[in-house]
Each structure stands twice: as C-alpha cells, then as structure tokens.
Amino acid sequence: MSKLARSSGLAPFRIRNYRFQWPADLLTSWAFEMETLILGWYVLVETGSVLLLTLLASLNYTGTLIAPMFGVAGDRIGHRDLLVMMRTTYTVLSATLMTLALMGQLSPLYVLIIVAVMGLVRPSDLGVRGALVATIMPPAQLIGAISVSRTTMDTARIAGALSGAGLFAALGIGPAYVAIVGLYAISTALTFCVVAPAKPHPASKRADGARWRSPIRDLREGVAYVWTTPTMRAAIWVAFLANLTAYPFSNGLLPYIAREIYGTGQTGLGYLSASYAVGSLAGSIVLSMTGGIPVARLMISSTIVWYAMLLVFAHLQSMPAAIACLVLVGFSQSLCMISLAVILMRTASEHFRGRVMGVRMLVIYGLPLGLLAAGTLIDEVGFTATATLYAAAGLALMLGIALHWRADLWYLRAPANAN
C-alpha cells in the first residue's frame, strides 16, 4: 500500500505542509480565473473595445517587472510569509471591487485602476508558490509535486470559468465578487497554516558578519546565476517566447474570440476557457503519474505541438471544433510548463530558488506585450491573420532555441534530461 502511495499522483499529499498548500493554491487559482473572466467580459460589454480588453489583461502582469524582487524577498523572509502577505492583498483589493459593485458605483475606469494595483503582486504568485513547493518537498517527489500543484490552476480554470460565468450571468458582478472575496480569504488562512521551513541560508548577511546587504546585490546575483547557467537560460527563453506569442490567445483574448468569432455569450466563453483547462489538467495528471521522462526533450516537443495546435485554432470557424482544439492546446502547454518548472527547480541551488523563480516570473512580461500588439493587429488585419502570425513566429523561434541549446536540452546525457 505504501509503495502504491509513493508511485501515485497522490504521493505528495503524504507531506503535511503540502496538504495545506495545495488547497490554498487551488482556491487562489479559482479566484484568479473567476476574476479574469468576469472583469474581461464586463469591460468588453461596457466599452465594446478589444484594445481596452487587451489593456485590462495586460495590467494583470504589470508586476512582472518587479517579480525578481519578490524572489529576493522570498529568499530573505521565507516564501510562506511572503505568500500570506500577497494573498492578503488580493483579499483587500477584491473586497474593494465587491463593495463598489454592490453599491452600483463600479465603472471600467475603477476596474482598470484596481487591476493595475493587483497586477503588481499577482504575477509573482506562481513563482513564490513554486519555490515553496520545492522547499517543502523531498527532491525525489519534485516532479510529482509540481505536476499535482499545476492541477490547482487547471481545475480552477474549469470550475472557475464555468462558475464565474454562471454567477455573473445569473446574479451580476456584485454577488459574484462575494464568492471571489471568500475564496481569497480562505486561501490566505490555509497558506498561514503551512509551517514555514527554516530559511535555506542567511541570504541577506555578509560574510564579514554585517547584518544586511543590498537587495539589489542579491537580485544581480540571481540574474547572473540564471544567465550563466545554459539550461536555465534556455528555459527562460522558452518561457518568454510562450508568453509573448502563445498565451495571449488563452489569457486575455478569449472574451473577444467567444463574442466576435463564435458569436456566443458568457456561457460559451466559459466552455472555451474550461476546454483549455481540461486539456491542461489531463497533461498535469499524466505527468504526475509518469516517471523517468527526459524533461528537457518533453519541453521542446510539447512546445512545438502547442504552436501547431494554435495554427489550427487560428483557422477554425466552428465552436465544437474550437473546443476540441483548445483541449489539445491546453494539454501540450501543461507538459511544456511543468517540464520548464522542473528544469529550473532541479538546476537551481536551494538558496537561489526564490530569485530564479523571480526571473522566471519577469519573463511573463512578454504576455502583456503580446496582448497589446495582438489587440492592435486584430483591429488592422483581423483575428485569423494575427493568430497565424503569432503561432508561425513562435514555432520558428522555438526551433531556433532547440537547435542553439541542443547540447543542454536535447541530448539524453544532458543533466536536464536526467531521470
């Protein structure tokens, strides 16, 4: 029985801290998805502007520019404490939106302002939670733990998209936000229940005994560490490319695609978002139960499939066909992102994990850049041409990355492919 537990996808739950962190991450991800869908639909309906829709989506990622400093903070004060503070911030800001909505004072301008503030913190959540997982889990269970952790986003996107669309359509934005605030509050409490591990090393202390050193120095060390490690540098480039050219069509543009391409409403938007998440969840489950995979090869192969599916998606006109295609898109991106996270956490020294994940979050800034460019291009040349351009460019650049770093990513003897 114990052997079965160790080999199954449930093995990470044998660790007490993981039993608290996983549901906390789940509820946070659920709230993220509900909030993104509800506010995107609200702004699109109120303004009718795809450019403002892409601006709203971009504001969710303004904090990527300061994400490395969150990594420095996590290495200094502990990833658990930092995560508690971040999730308290989400609760307060969502409660502000809830109050404005219930009072009938909500407007697109207020939404943009509050989302911009939340966007300073929210992009770093994934990196901080990943660093915390790597800290509380034994190395032998890292792939399984990260894969199961990834299911929090996948299941949340299914349930969050459908429930968010349903609540918004049935009750309006105010009551829907009551549920979002509740999810954030419970998530914060569960995160606080994680027993904070001892800090891996006195990152902020000088060798000569002085108590503190400059956070900027810590940041420079983290960036230099990533840049001078070929495997990590290649993985970071893959992450930037995916955020710039692939994620805009599943993160931010789905409300436009649902309304303008397929002529559907909130419910149809929920189905599109949920189908992507179903594929992503399937990928997470498959990888959590599979061992001995050369993860760098898997990252390359799944990214290529991801772009190929986006090329197909760009030319579909049928809603059922789009749903089926998004399942495959979600499946391949899940394999790519889990493999990428495992590569970074395996390669990084323990006392650099926060800063490595901070640099990883920094490259998410490619997403708002891609979204804003896509909004402009769609107005000029249309959705199909824009999506085709993005997917083709991403595919070509990914092949270039695989070729340039083939010794570090493709060869079976490379450390990134070690079982």
C-alpha positions in Angstrom: 0.0 0.0 0.0 2.8 2.4 0.9 4.5 1.5 -2.4 1.4 2.4 -4.3 1.1 5.7 -2.4 4.7 6.6 -3.3 4.2 5.8 -7.0 0.8 7.5 -7.4 0.0 11.1 -8.1 -1.3 11.3 -4.5 2.2 10.8 -3.0 2.9 14.5 -2.4 -0.1 14.6 0.0 1.8 12.5 2.5 3.6 15.7 3.4 1.6 17.8 5.9 2.6 21.2 4.5 1.6 20.1 1.0 -1.9 19.2 2.3 -2.4 22.8 3.3 -0.6 24.5 0.4 -2.4 22.6 -2.3 -6.0 23.7 -1.4 -4.7 27.2 -0.7 -3.2 27.4 -4.2 -6.4 25.8 -5.6 -8.7 28.5 -4.1 -6.4 31.3 -5.2 -6.3 30.0 -8.7 -10.1 29.5 -8.7 -10.5 33.2 -7.7 -8.0 34.3 -10.3 -9.9 32.6 -13.1 -13.3 33.8 -11.9 -12.0 37.4 -11.6 -10.2 37.3 -15.0 -13.3 36.1 -16.8 -15.8 38.3 -15.1 -13.8 41.5 -15.4 -12.9 40.8 -19.0 -16.5 40.3 -20.0 -17.5 43.4 -18.0 -15.0 45.7 -19.7 -15.8 44.2 -23.2 -19.5 44.7 -22.8 -19.3 48.1 -21.2 -16.8 49.6 -23.7 -17.0 47.4 -26.8 -13.3 47.8 -27.3 -10.9 44.9 -27.9 -8.0 47.3 -27.2 -9.3 48.0 -23.7 -9.8 44.3 -23.2 -6.2 43.6 -24.0 -5.2 46.6 -21.9 -7.1 45.1 -18.9 -5.4 41.7 -19.5 -2.0 43.4 -19.7 -2.5 45.2 -16.4 -2.7 41.9 -14.7 1.0 41.4 -15.5 2.5 44.8 -14.6 4.2 43.3 -11.6 6.3 41.0 -13.8 8.9 43.8 -14.0 9.4 43.7 -10.2 8.9 39.9 -9.9 12.6 39.3 -9.2 12.4 41.5 -6.1 9.6 39.2 -4.8 12.2 36.4 -5.3 14.7 38.3 -3.3 12.1 38.9 -0.6 11.1 35.2 -0.5 14.7 34.2 -0.1 15.1 36.6 2.8 11.8 36.4 4.8 10.6 33.0 3.7 8.3 32.0 0.9 5.4 31.1 3.2 5.3 34.5 4.9 5.6 36.3 1.5 2.7 34.3 0.1 0.5 35.1 3.1 1.1 38.8 2.5 0.4 38.6 -1.2 -2.9 36.8 -0.7 -4.0 39.2 2.0 -3.5 41.9 -0.7 -5.7 40.0 -3.1 -8.5 39.8 -0.5 -8.4 43.5 0.3 -8.4 44.6 -3.4 -11.2 42.2 -4.4 -13.3 43.3 -1.5 -12.9 46.9 -2.8 -14.3 45.8 -6.2 -17.1 43.9 -4.5 -18.1 47.0 -2.4 -18.1 49.2 -5.5 -20.2 46.7 -7.5 -22.7 46.2 -4.7 -23.1 50.0 -4.3 -23.6 50.5 -8.0 -20.5 52.6 -8.3 -18.3 50.3 -10.4 -17.0 51.6 -13.8 -14.4 50.3 -16.3 -12.0 53.0 -15.0 -12.2 51.7 -11.4 -11.7 48.2 -12.7 -8.6 49.2 -14.7 -7.1 51.0 -11.7 -7.7 48.2 -9.2 -6.5 45.5 -11.6 -3.3 47.6 -12.2 -2.6 47.6 -8.4 -3.3 43.9 -8.1 -1.2 43.3 -11.2 1.9 44.5 -9.2 1.6 41.4 -6.9 -0.4 38.7 -8.7 2.2 37.7 -11.4 4.6 36.6 -8.7 2.2 34.2 -7.0 3.0 31.3 -9.3 6.8 31.7 -8.8 6.5 32.0 -5.0 4.3 29.0 -4.7 6.6 27.0 -6.9 9.6 28.0 -4.7 7.7 27.0 -1.6 6.8 23.6 -3.1 10.4 23.0 -3.9 11.3 23.9 -0.3 8.8 21.7 1.5 9.0 18.6 -0.8 11.8 15.9 -0.9 13.7 16.1 -4.2 12.5 12.6 -5.3 8.9 13.8 -5.3 9.5 17.2 -7.0 8.1 16.2 -10.5 5.0 14.7 -8.9 4.5 17.6 -6.5 4.9 20.3 -9.2 2.6 18.3 -11.6 -0.1 18.0 -8.9 0.4 21.6 -7.9 -0.2 22.5 -11.5 -3.7 20.9 -11.3 -4.8 23.7 -9.0 -4.7 26.1 -12.0 -6.2 23.6 -14.3 -9.1 22.5 -12.2 -9.6 26.1 -11.2 -9.9 27.2 -14.8 -12.6 24.6 -15.4 -14.6 25.3 -12.3 -13.7 29.0 -12.1 -14.6 29.7 -15.7 -17.9 27.8 -15.5 -18.9 29.0 -12.1 -17.7 32.6 -12.7 -19.7 32.8 -16.0 -22.8 31.3 -14.3 -22.7 33.5 -11.3 -22.1 36.6 -13.4 -24.9 35.8 -15.8 -27.4 34.8 -13.0 -26.7 37.3 -10.2 -24.5 40.0 -11.6 -21.0 41.2 -10.8 -21.6 42.2 -7.2 -22.8 38.8 -5.8 -20.2 37.0 -8.0 -17.5 39.1 -6.2 -18.7 38.0 -2.8 -17.7 34.5 -3.8 -14.3 35.7 -5.0 -13.5 37.5 -1.8 -14.4 34.4 0.2 -12.1 32.3 -1.9 -9.2 34.7 -1.3 -9.8 34.9 2.4 -9.9 31.1 2.9 -6.8 30.7 0.8 -4.9 33.2 2.9 -5.9 31.3 6.1 -4.8 27.9 4.6 -1.4 29.4 3.5 -0.8 30.6 7.0 -1.2 27.0 8.3 1.8 25.9 6.3 4.7 25.5 8.8 7.3 27.9 7.4 10.5 25.9 6.7 13.8 27.2 8.0 15.3 29.8 5.6 17.8 27.9 3.5 20.7 30.3 4.1 21.2 33.8 5.5 20.9 35.3 2.0 21.0 38.8 3.4 24.0 38.5 5.6 27.5 39.5 4.6 30.4 37.1 5.0 32.1 39.6 7.4 29.2 39.4 9.8 27.3 42.6 8.9 23.6 42.0 9.2 22.2 43.2 5.8 23.4 43.7 2.3 21.8 45.4 -0.6 18.7 43.6 -2.1 19.9 44.9 -5.5 23.1 42.9 -5.0 21.0 39.8 -4.3 19.0 40.5 -7.4 22.1 40.9 -9.6 23.5 37.6 -8.2 20.2 35.8 -9.1 20.1 37.2 -12.6 23.8 36.4 -13.2 23.2 32.9 -11.9 20.4 32.3 -14.4 22.2 33.9 -17.3 25.4 32.0 -16.8 23.7 28.6 -16.5 22.9 27.4 -20.1 20.0 25.1 -19.1 18.2 27.8 -17.1 18.8 30.5 -19.7 17.3 28.3 -22.4 14.3 27.5 -20.2 13.8 31.2 -19.5 13.8 32.0 -23.3 11.2 29.3 -23.9 9.0 30.8 -21.1 9.4 34.3 -22.6 8.5 33.1 -26.1 5.4 31.2 -24.9 4.2 34.3 -23.0 4.8 36.6 -26.0 3.3 34.5 -28.8 1.1 31.7 -27.3 -0.6 32.7 -24.1 -2.3 35.8 -25.5 -4.9 33.6 -27.2 -5.9 31.8 -24.0 -5.2 34.6 -21.5 -6.9 37.8 -22.3 -8.3 37.4 -25.9 -10.8 34.6 -25.1 -13.7 37.0 -24.4 -13.1 38.6 -27.8 -12.8 35.2 -29.6 -16.0 34.0 -27.9 -18.1 37.1 -28.8 -16.7 38.1 -32.1 -15.5 34.9 -33.8 -18.1 32.4 -32.5 -21.0 34.8 -31.6 -21.5 33.3 -28.1 -22.1 34.8 -24.6 -20.7 34.3 -21.1 -21.7 30.6 -21.1 -19.8 29.9 -24.4 -16.8 31.8 -23.0 -16.9 29.5 -20.0 -16.9 26.5 -22.3 -13.9 27.7 -24.3 -12.0 28.5 -21.1 -12.9 25.2 -19.5 -12.0 23.1 -22.5 -8.5 24.6 -22.5 -8.3 23.8 -18.8 -9.5 20.2 -19.3 -6.6 19.6 -21.6 -4.2 21.2 -19.2 -5.5 19.2 -16.3 -5.1 16.0 -18.3 -1.5 16.9 -19.0 -0.8 17.6 -15.4 -2.3 14.3 -14.3 -0.5 12.2 -16.9 2.9 13.8 -16.0 2.3 13.4 -12.2 1.9 9.6 -12.7 4.8 9.1 -15.1 8.4 8.8 -14.2 11.7 8.6 -16.0 10.9 11.2 -18.6 13.7 13.3 -20.2 12.0 16.6 -19.2 14.0 18.9 -21.5 13.1 16.9 -24.5 9.5 16.9 -23.3 9.6 20.7 -23.0 10.8 21.1 -26.6 8.3 18.6 -28.1 5.3 19.8 -26.3 6.0 23.4 -27.1 6.2 22.6 -30.8 2.9 20.7 -30.6 1.4 23.7 -28.7 2.2 26.1 -31.6 1.0 23.6 -34.2 -2.4 23.4 -32.5 -2.6 27.2 -32.3 -2.1 27.4 -36.1 -5.1 25.1 -36.5 -7.1 27.1 -33.9 -6.5 30.3 -35.9 -8.5 29.0 -38.8 -11.4 27.2 -37.1 -14.9 28.6 -37.5 -16.9 26.0 -35.6 -17.4 26.2 -31.8 -17.2 22.4 -31.2 -14.0 22.2 -33.3 -12.5 25.1 -31.4 -13.3 23.4 -28.0 -11.6 20.2 -29.2 -8.6 22.1 -30.4 -8.3 24.0 -27.2 -8.2 20.7 -25.2 -5.1 19.8 -27.2 -3.6 23.3 -26.8 -4.1 23.0 -23.0 -2.6 19.5 -22.9 0.6 20.5 -24.7 1.1 23.7 -22.8 0.7 21.9 -19.5 3.5 19.4 -20.4 5.7 22.4 -21.5 5.2 24.5 -18.4 5.6 21.6 -15.9 8.8 20.5 -17.6 10.1 24.0 -17.6 9.5 24.4 -13.9 11.1 21.1 -13.1 14.2 22.1 -15.1 14.5 25.4 -13.2 14.0 23.9 -9.7 16.3 20.9 -10.4 19.1 23.1 -11.7 18.8 25.9 -9.1 20.7 25.8 -5.9 18.4 25.8 -2.9 19.4 29.3 -1.7 18.8 30.7 -5.2 15.3 29.2 -5.8 13.3 32.4 -5.0 15.5 34.5 -7.3 15.4 32.0 -10.1 11.6 31.9 -9.9 11.6 35.7 -9.7 13.5 35.8 -13.0 11.0 33.2 -14.4 8.1 35.5 -13.5 9.9 38.5 -15.0 9.6 37.0 -18.5 5.8 36.8 -18.1 6.0 40.5 -19.2 6.1 39.1 -22.7 2.4 38.4 -22.2 1.2 42.0 -21.9 3.4 43.0 -24.7 2.0 40.2 -26.9 -1.6 41.1 -25.8 -1.2 44.8 -26.7 0.4 44.1 -30.0 -2.3 41.5 -30.8 -5.1 44.0 -30.0 -3.6 46.5 -32.4 -3.1 43.8 -35.1 -6.6 42.4 -34.8 -8.0 45.8 -35.5 -5.8 46.1 -38.5 -5.7 42.7 -40.2 -8.2 40.5 -38.3 -8.0 37.7 -35.8 -7.1 34.9 -38.2 -4.1 36.7 -39.7 -2.9 37.8 -36.3 -3.1 34.3 -34.7 -1.4 32.7 -37.7 1.5 35.2 -37.5 1.9 34.7 -33.8 1.9 30.9 -34.0 4.2 30.7 -37.0 6.7 33.1 -35.5 6.6 31.2 -32.2 7.2 27.9 -33.9 10.2 29.2 -35.8 11.8 30.8 -32.8 11.2 27.6 -30.7 13.0 25.5 -33.3 15.9 28.0 -33.1 16.1 27.7 -29.3 16.1 23.9 -29.5 18.9 24.0 -32.1 21.0 26.5 -30.3 20.9 24.8 -26.9 20.6 21.2 -28.3 23.6 20.0 -26.2 21.8 21.2 -23.0 18.2 20.4 -23.9 18.1 17.6 -26.4 21.0 15.2 -25.8 19.9 12.4 -23.5 23.2 12.7 -21.5 22.4 16.4 -20.7 21.7 17.0 -16.9 18.3 18.4 -17.8 17.2 15.1 -19.2 18.4 13.0 -16.2 15.8 10.7 -14.8 
